């Protein structure tokens, strides 16, 4: 009788423990399901915010939006950020207008959001332009190295009044480095960050070598 009484008295406690465990499991499952869904929804919107910062030449905003590991690789001062804005980016964006925002896109894995916009270049041609937001351990972030890639691309498109296809993308870095490398080095930039944490800082010479290889590959395919 005593053993039966003890067993009965433990049941409510066991139920509370079981309910607590069940509640924790449900919360964990909701976190795995709902949290990525919320981030998927916000990534495209964040990409649009980064687009607005880029076309406003708000380099300070873009630098603040970069992940900590990338900022530590660049280690830029306020004076350097201001020179990037004023001397590198702003002249390339003068007279450019965003004419239409298209529906944003998030990749199938939910790790990258993309803003898609129609942009009018300095000579009047309207092109499609993409801006990206990446999901990192710190949340949604803008990869600051894009300031230089996209700056060189928009400079090339203005000069040639053309679409950003793979041929223009390949040539834009080669021409951009030829034009902008002396300025960037005078600002104190020897290159830019890797693509992900742990990848070494890339010098302009390394980037130029990769761009030349990309050019040869693209134009080789074009001939074929």
N, C-alpha and C positions, 0 to 999 in steps of 0.2 A: 504493500500500500504506500509506503514511504517513497519507493522508487517511482511509482506512478505519479504521485503528487509532485515530486521534483521535476519529472519529465514535463508534466502539464505546466508547471510554473515557468519553465524555460521557453515555452513556445512563443509567447509574445516577444520576448527578447530576440529569438531567432528570426521572427518575422520582420522586426525592425532592421536587423542586420541585412536580411535578404532584400528588403525594400531599399535600403541605403546603397547596397551593391548594384541593384537594378537601376536605381536613379543615376548612379555614377556612369554605368554603361550607356544609358540613354543619352546622357549629357555628352559623353565622349563621341558617340555615334553622330549626334547632332552637330558636334563641332567638326567632325570629319566631312559631313555632308553640307551643312549650311555655311560654314566659314569659307570654303572655296567658292561656293556660289556667290556669296557677297563680294568676294574679291574679284571674281569674274565680272560682276556687274560694274565694279568701280574701276577696273583696269582701263577700260576703253575711255571712261570719263577722265581718268588721270592722264591718259595719253593726249586727250584734247587740251587739258590744262598745260601740259608740257609743250604742245604745239603753239599755244598762245604765248608762252614765255619765249620760245625760240623766235617767232616772227616779231616779237617786241624787242628782240635782242637783249632780253633780260637774263644775262649770263649768271648773275648772282642767284636768281631763282633756280636755274638749272643746276648750278653747283650745289645749292642747298638740297636739291632733290636727288642728288647722286648718293649711292650707298657709301657707307663709311669707308670700306676698304678701297674704293676708287678715289675718294677725296684724299685719303692718306697717301696714295701713290702720286697724285698731282701736287698736293700740298701747296695750293695757290694762296697768295696774299690778296688782299682787297685791290691793291694797285694792279696786280697782274690780271685779275678778273676784269677790271675796268678797261685795261688795254685790249683784252680779247674782245670785249663788247664794242669798244669805240673804233679800233683799228682793223680787227679781223672780220667781225660779223656784221656790224651795222652798215658798212658800205655795200655789202652784198645783198642786204635786205631792203635797201632804199628803193621805194617805188613799188615794192611787191605787195600784193593784196590777196587775202583769203576771200574767194568769191562764193564758195559753197562748202558746207560740211556734209559729208556722206555718212551713212551708218557705220559706227565703229565696229571693230572685229576683235574677238578674243580667240586665241588658238585653241585647238581641241584639248590640250592639256591644262589650259587655264593659267599658263605661266607668263603670257605676253599679251598685252592689249595694244591695239593699233588704231590710231585716229587716221581716217582717210578724208582728205580735203582736196578741193580744186583750188589751185593757186595761180594767179596771173603774174607772169614774170615781168621784168623791167621793159622788155620789148613787146609785151602784149600777149604772148602765147600763154594759153591756159593748160596747166599740167596737173596730173594727180600727184599728191604728196602724202607720204606716210610718216607718222611720228609714233614712237613706241614707248610703252611703259612695261617694265619687267617686275614680276613678283619675286621678291627676295626675302631673306630672313627678317629684314627690316620693314617689310611691307612693300607697297608699290614704290618703285624707284626709276629715275631717269639715268641712263648710262651717259656720263658726261662726255665720253669720247665721241659721242654722236655730234656734239657741237662742231667738231673739226671735220668729221666725215660729211655731215650735212652742209656745213659752211662751204666746203670745197665743191660739193655737188651743186649747190644753188649758184655758186660763182660760175661754174662751168655752164650750167643751163642758161644763165643770163648771157654769157658770152656767145653761146651757139644758138640760143633761142630754140631749144629742142626738148623732147621728152626725156625722162630719166629711165632709159632702157639699160640693158646690161652693158652695151657698148659705151654709153655715156657714163655709167657708173664706174667702169674700168678706167676710162680716160680722165675722169674728174679728179681722181686722187693723184695721178701722175702730173697733170697740169697744175693742180692745186698746190702740190708740194713745190713744184718749180716756182710758182708765183709767191706762195705764202710762207715757205720755210724760213727765209731770212727774217721775216717779221716775227714769226713764232719763236725763233731762237733768240731774237732780241728781247722778247718778253721774258725769256728764261725757260721756255718749254723745249725740252730735248726730245720729246715724243709724247705718247699718250698711254693710257692704262691698258692692261690686258682685258680680255673679254669676260673674265670671271675671276673670282677670288683665287689667288695662288698663281695665276698666269703672270709672268714677268712684265714689267713696263716695256713698251715697244718704242724703240728709237725711230726717228723719222727715216733713217736709212733702212731699217727693217721694213717699215711700212712701204717705202718706195720699192724695195725689192719685191714684196708681195704684190704691189700694184702692177709692176712690170710683168710679173708672171701671169697675173689675172688678165692683163691686156693681151699677152701672147695667146693665152688659152681662148679668150673670147673671139679674137680676130681670126684665129686658126679655125674655130668652129664656123665663123661667118664665111670663110673661103670654101669650106667643105659643103 
